[in-house]
């Protein structure tokens, strides 16, 4: 559909010239001679662009802009001024016009300004649609989970998202921390602002500061031009600092200053820059434990941990596995063009019995590999067994066994995990307990229950 343009000018010759030129360009054009007529048209018909003369009989073009904006906030407005009325044009832009051109004007100049305005309108519409899609896609009801643990997470997200507080998301790798961060941002008042993400563990420490805070030209060897940091780019929006526990104490101190003072200072710079940014941080580490070891600043922890969301590992929300599997199968069908209906009962039983150390991410990978192997419309136990040869040793070898009870499977997995943890730590139970995420007392009980022989390696 061609774009609709309204010409508002009291000079018949200019109306005709503009109209004929724009019609040749494929636009749908209407023309009127006064601001009052223009407002009547805008009230009942939508226009993509309005060419508005500043000097009109009756209501002026400047006055008309505010009335047009009340009726249609999306139409672009270009004002037409006399050659010596540049100040009037600038006033029109301050009132909401996009651009201007002066009489006498060349038709080529007019075409360029019109095309640029319509391209901007199209881009703004695409951005708006994309943001609305993101907001719908990251609504709390899109978080998959019917377990009590996940219901608690969803409730917390709904409460935290509208607030302006910093948020700390904790949980093992693969539990979905970035999904929660996205949901918090796109359900917040800052959803229309930028959302800048940075994985602190993926960037060398000597580069992390310059990424976060930016640098001035000449700040260090190779700084050939000024570069704004992630905090500046996130102004009026939010920043997601993933794996914040991997920051050095030096960088933590600078981050604390940003949190407290709402300003950054570029490397090599002397002037603080105010930033309006909501901070969402995430980690798979125990920051409280790191504080006791003097590897993480306590003052920064309490600043980040104003609102805390802890994601449970998949092994503690087994009842969500069928829902998650169904979701991933649908995604796989779209991505691979397959036509899978789901999993066989035996395949589902094996998934329910798995400890999934890689959590939801591992479940998604297992299902995608099985889908590629599958020759039918159902992912079978054999499909899972074939993928297990390509998976890490942590994936349970029992996926190929046909009949085994869930209780027996979990007992077997628990014993195997404890045995491996002890062997990998020279029989030191405190280290094994830390890796397994249990207290030394609970580990000792489980060692006795399974009859595991503990041998310390002499050294």
Residue pairs with C-beta under 8 A, 6 or more apart in sequence:
2 26
2 27
2 28
3 27
3 28
3 48
3 49
3 118
4 27
4 28
4 29
4 30
4 45
4 46
4 47
4 48
4 49
5 22
5 27
5 28
5 29
5 30
5 47
5 48
5 49
5 50
5 51
5 114
6 29
6 30
6 31
6 32
6 38
6 41
6 42
6 47
6 49
6 50
6 51
7 15
7 18
7 19
7 22
7 29
7 30
7 31
7 32
7 51
8 31
8 32
8 33
8 34
8 35
8 37
8 38
8 50
8 51
8 52
8 53
8 56
8 61
8 64
9 15
9 18
9 31
9 33
9 51
9 53
9 56
9 80
10 33
10 34
10 53
10 55
10 56
10 57
11 53
12 33
14 53
14 80
14 103
15 31
15 33
17 107
18 29
18 31
18 51
18 110
19 29
19 31
21 107
21 110
21 111
22 29
22 114
23 29
25 111
25 114
27 114
30 41
30 45
30 47
32 38
32 41
33 56
33 57
34 56
34 57
34 58
34 59
35 52
35 56
35 58
35 59
35 60
35 61
35 63
35 64
35 67
36 58
36 59
38 50
38 52
38 64
38 68
39 64
39 67
39 68
39 71
41 47
42 50
42 68
42 71
42 72
42 75
43 71
46 72
46 75
47 72
47 75
48 75
48 76
48 118
48 121
49 75
49 76
49 77
49 78
49 114
49 117
49 118
49 121
50 68
50 75
50 76
50 77
50 78
51 78
51 80
51 114
52 61
52 64
52 65
52 68
52 77
52 78
52 79
52 80
52 92
52 97
53 61
53 79
53 80
54 60
54 61
54 62
54 79
54 80
54 81
54 82
54 85
54 88
54 89
54 92
55 61
55 82
56 64
59 67
61 79
61 80
61 92
62 88
62 91
62 92
62 95
65 77
65 79
65 92
65 95
65 96
65 97
66 95
66 96
68 75
68 77
68 96
69 96
74 121
74 124
74 125
75 121
76 98
76 117
76 118
76 120
76 121
77 92
77 96
77 97
77 98
78 97
78 98
78 99
78 100
78 101
78 113
78 114
78 117
79 88
79 89
79 92
79 93
79 97
79 99
79 100
80 100
80 101
80 102
80 103
80 105
81 88
81 89
81 92
81 100
81 101
81 102
81 103
82 102
82 103
83 102
83 103
83 104
85 102
86 102
89 97
89 100
89 102
92 100
93 99
93 100
98 117
98 120
99 113
99 116
99 117
101 109
101 110
101 113
131 186
131 191
131 192
134 182
134 186
134 191
135 186
135 187
135 191
136 142
137 186
138 179
138 182
138 183
138 185
138 186
138 187
139 183
139 187
140 154
140 157
140 158
140 161
140 183
140 187
141 154
142 183
143 150
143 153
143 154
143 157
143 176
143 179
143 180
143 183
144 150
144 320
144 323
144 324
144 327
145 151
145 153
145 154
145 317
145 320
145 323
145 324
146 319
146 320
146 323
147 312
147 317
147 318
147 319
147 320
149 312
149 316
149 317
150 312
150 317
150 320
153 180
153 309
153 310
153 311
153 312
156 307
156 309
157 180
157 183
157 184
157 187
157 309
158 187
160 167
160 184
160 307
160 309
161 183
161 184
161 185
161 187
161 188
162 187
162 188
162 189
163 188
163 307
164 189
164 278
165 278
165 306
165 307
166 259
166 278
166 279
166 280
166 281
166 303
166 304
166 305
166 306
166 307
167 181
167 184
167 278
167 279
167 280
167 281
167 306
167 307
167 308
167 309
168 281
168 282
168 283
168 287
168 304
168 305
168 306
168 307
168 308
168 309
169 177
169 180
169 181
169 280
169 281
169 282
169 283
169 308
169 309
169 310
169 311
170 177
170 282
170 283
170 284
170 287
170 308
170 309
170 310
170 311
171 177
171 282
171 284
171 310
171 311
171 312
171 313
172 284
172 311
172 313
172 359
173 284
173 358
173 359
173 361
174 314
174 358
174 359
174 360
174 361
174 362
175 311
175 312
175 313
175 314
175 359
175 360
176 311
176 359
176 360
177 242
177 282
177 284
177 311
178 197
178 240
178 242
178 282
180 309
180 311
181 197
181 240
181 242
181 280
181 282
182 195
184 280
184 309
185 191
185 195
185 237
185 238
185 240
185 278
185 280
186 195
188 238
188 278
190 236
190 237
190 238
190 278
193 234
193 235
193 236
193 237
193 238
194 233
194 234
194 235
194 236
194 237
194 238
195 234
195 237
195 238
195 239
195 240
196 230
196 233
196 234
196 237
196 238
196 239
196 240
197 239
197 240
197 242
198 211
198 212
198 230
198 239
198 240
198 241
198 242
199 242
199 243
200 208
200 241
200 242
200 243
200 244
200 245
200 246
200 247
201 242
201 243
201 246
202 243
203 211
205 248
205 251
208 247
208 248
208 251
209 250
209 251
209 254
209 267
210 219
210 220
210 227
210 229
210 267
211 229
211 230
212 229
212 230
212 231
212 251
212 254
212 255
212 264
213 229
213 231
213 254
213 258
213 264
213 265
213 266
213 267
214 226
214 227
214 228
214 229
214 231
214 232
214 264
214 266
214 267
214 269
215 223
215 226
215 227
215 229
215 266
215 267
215 268
215 269
216 223
216 226
216 266
216 267
216 268
216 269
217 223
217 224
217 225
217 226
217 268
218 268
219 266
219 267
219 268
219 269
220 267
220 268
223 267
223 268
226 266
227 266
228 266
229 264
229 266
230 239
231 239
231 258
231 264
231 275
231 277
232 264
232 273
232 275
234 275
234 277
235 275
235 276
235 277
236 276
236 277
237 277
237 278
238 277
238 278
238 279
238 280
239 277
239 278
239 279
239 280
240 280
240 281
240 282
241 255
241 279
241 280
241 281
241 282
242 281
242 282
243 282
243 283
243 284
243 285
244 281
244 282
244 283
244 304
245 283
245 284
245 285
245 287
245 290
245 296
246 285
247 255
249 295
249 296
249 297
252 296
252 297
252 300
253 297
253 300
255 300
256 297
256 299
256 300
256 303
257 263
258 264
258 275
258 277
259 279
259 300
259 303
259 304
260 303
261 272
262 274
262 275
262 276
262 277
263 272
263 273
263 274
263 275
264 272
264 273
264 275
265 271
265 272
265 273
266 273
279 304
281 304
287 296
287 301
287 305
288 301
290 296
291 297
291 298
291 301
313 356
313 359
314 320
314 321
314 356
314 359
314 360
314 362
314 363
315 355
315 356
318 352
321 348
321 351
321 352
321 363
322 348
322 352
324 360
324 363
324 364
325 342
325 343
325 348
325 351
325 363
325 367
326 342
328 363
328 364
328 367
328 368
329 340
329 341
329 342
329 343
329 367
329 371
329 379
332 338
332 340
332 367
332 368
332 371
333 339
333 340
336 368
336 371
336 372
338 371
338 374
339 377
340 371
340 374
340 377
340 378
340 379
341 377
341 378
342 378
342 379
343 351
343 378
343 379
343 380
344 378
344 379
344 380
344 381
346 380
346 381
346 402
347 370
347 378
347 379
347 380
347 381
347 383
347 384
349 406
350 381
350 384
350 396
350 398
350 399
351 363
351 366
351 384
352 406
353 396
353 398
353 404
353 406
353 409
353 410
353 413
354 395
354 396
354 399
354 413
355 396
355 410
355 413
355 417
356 362
356 363
357 394
358 365
358 394
362 395
365 391
366 384
366 387
366 391
366 395
367 379
369 387
369 390
369 391
370 379
370 383
370 384
370 386
370 387
371 379
371 383
373 383
373 386
373 387
374 380
374 383
381 399
381 400
381 402
384 399
385 399
385 400
388 395
388 396
388 397
388 399
388 400
396 409
396 413
398 404
398 409
398 412
398 413
411 450
414 446
414 450
415 450
415 452
417 436
418 432
418 436
418 443
418 446
418 447
418 450
418 452
419 452
421 432
421 435
421 436
422 428
422 429
422 432
422 447
422 452
422 454
424 432
424 435
425 431
425 432
425 435
426 456
426 457
426 459
427 454
427 455
427 456
427 457
428 456
429 440
429 443
429 444
429 447
429 454
430 440
432 443
433 439
433 440
433 442
433 443
436 443
438 446
447 454
